[in-house]
Amino acid sequence: MTPEEIENAVAAGMPQTIEDLKALVAIPSIAFPGHPEEPVHKAAELTENLLRSAGLPRVERIDLDGGFPAVYGEAPAPPGAPTVLLYAHYDVQPPGDPALWKTPPFEPTVIDGALYGRGAADDKSGVITHVAALRALQGRWPVGIKVIIEGEEEYAGESLARFIESSPDLVRADAIVVADVGNPRVGEPALTTSLRGMAAFTVEVRTLAGAVHSGAFGGAAPDALAALMRMLTTLHDENGDVAVPGLPRGTFPGEAYSEEEFRATAGVLDGVSLVGTGSLADRLWASYAITVTGLDVPSVAQAVNAVQAVARARVTIRVPPSGDPAQAIEVVTEHLKKVAPWGAHVTFSDFTTGAGFRARGEGRARAAVERAMARAFGRPPREVGQGGSIPLVAALARQFPEAEILLFGPEDDHASIHAPNERVDLEELRRTITTEALFLAEYAKG
Ligand SMILES: [Zn+2]
């Protein structure tokens, strides 16, 4: 097919594509414990039917041990052609407070060229991108196609990663497209080439056998909560930069956002400054960030006049792709031990780590997707990073070190993923589908 034929096929298919996306968004496929399981299975079933409608000769559901099913599709490679694996997920985040939504989260609604609803962007737009790109090719597969759509990404289930480890041949490919990201701005194409990893642990501080009266003992009794607060404030310097020795700052090629844009997207209040120094791209994509994400201390409502004997904090570290999450935990916990005042007893527990990702700069697939994107958007893509992690990407990179992993998708930075009023811009969706379909054809050419 010529590029024009592909573009026209995608455009002609858009009304059906939008209807199918709406049907998928209408299903509350929340794979978190405490939510009904039946809609998750229903979304898997619809995903399976959608892949069948794209004409793939082999489509099946894969039951994963201890998890929701993944949906798999395949078309064999023409002789000598490479194989591409397409990834997305059909599960969604819980909607949160329905009062914050302008339209009901599971009643997909088009307003001003965007489809609103939970999962409209993250990541049912990714599912539909694959389906629509494959449909546009009308069964004339330029490369081998493999599709894997999972159902427990948001819940951070690990059954798919385990499955890939145990059955690598099923998903083995020369290039992998992860359609679970997007462009910083609608209409401005970007390839996500770097993901931060993450590490987290719980720190516990003990100073007394038990809490004691703050009148009788306060002033001399060592307060575990005060000790913990002193320790935590040493994690950053007065500018808000990470101040733990041994966590070097990195640099990212190219810009992220303007400060204005970042303030608006993050919802920073008037008069409140950002933290850290250096470019936003360096801070968000190439450097460590440490956040205290929880504290076990008496709540204000439960407060009594007592000096605390024990206090706990959950500490999360975002790790640049060049860093090692396990080593970051070692460095930060050593630091906290060192700065603990008054000989307080400090222990650490509940460690978790996830690796980051850095894409290789060149390769046949990378060149092909850059050509495809430039055509679909009318301008060449730039490189961006992402501050968050996608654990499966690290798992794929580990399992298939030779494969080129490409991250792009229709979830622009204003899509409000994981937030109320999530939406996908439908023109952005069309351009992304066009990119993917053109890429599959371009990649075949070499
Ligand atoms: Zn996602």
Boltz pocket constraint, residues with backbone or C-beta under 6 A from the ligand:
constraints:
  - pocket:
      binder: B
      contacts: [[A, 89], [A, 122], [A, 123], [A, 153], [A, 180]]
      max_distance: 6.0
